[in-house]
Amino acid sequence: MSQPAEKLDSPVTQAQADLGAIKAKMKATWEDGDYAGFAKFMEPGAVEILDAWNIAAGQRLLDVGCGSGQSAIPAARRGLQVTGVDIAENLIGHARKRAETEGIEARFDVGDAEDLPYDEASFDVAISMIGAMFAPRPDRVAAELARVLRPGGKLYMANWTPLSMPAQMFKCVSSVVPPPPGFIPPVLWGDEATVRERLGEDFTEIALTRRVYPKWQYNFGAADVVELFRTHFGPVKRAFETLYERGQDEFRQQLEAIFADNGKTESGVLTITNGEYLEVVATRG
């Protein structure tokens, strides 16, 4: 028996349909390209950040937005009981394969940061290294991070700030592929006041520090970095694909300028110097 038309047209039903479409598009975007190949250039920095967090071995750790495992697998090597979760199925597949190849014991699940597939208080530690910040409903993300952490558990995040190179790049991408109406910019997770508001209800001892992403280097110049992003990084790849040749040339020039202006090139190696992120350390109340 079909539902009455008025129920299908209700604001709640329409909002749910719109959200479903947004998430499906986001999932497809992150699954496009070859993020695992792209992420290898950032893994040395991710490992350094993880080491600085100094998380004790033996704890149950959840990596939200784990991608292809660039933080989760090093964490498992350090003796943590690691679970990684990501919306992109192909990245979870890559993480599982890598863990098996390297003899690493870790669990990887396909899942949504806004609806984590775990019971309450399942973890001692939750981390998100440039991951959960991209979910469209940050209030739900904050609530889920709190729900799956035990009382006294620790949250660690690294989120791009609004002035960082990635923020500039995503703004450029948005000029080509506009976000949906009501879209909340992910880089607000890199704004101190916003983070305190989002976490304040469930977390205490919220420490926020602006840092620069370490060891972010490419052994080629800005023009080739653009090509790397065009072929490997889903959001940039899709932006290129929406443009005709003339528009692609202009977009390419804009991206090249962003990479060059926010980096330093020496001996053919481009180091990103404005990878500013907000480090979030908080305790579950």
Secondary structure, 3 states (H helix, E strand, C coil): CCCCHHHHCCHHHHHHHHHHHHHHHHHHHHHCECHHHHHCCCHHHHHHHHHHHCCCCCCEEEEECCCCCCCHHHHHHCCCEEEEEECCHHHHHHHHHHHHHHCCCCEEEECECCECCCCCCCEEEEEEECCHHHCCCHHHHHHHHHHHEEEEEEEEEEEECCCCHHHHHHHHHHHHCCCCCCCCCHHHHHCHHHHHHHHCCCEEEEEEEEEECCCCEECCCHHHHHHHHHHHEHHHHHHHHHCCHHHHHHHHHHHHHHHHHCEEEECCEEEECCCEEEEEEEEEC
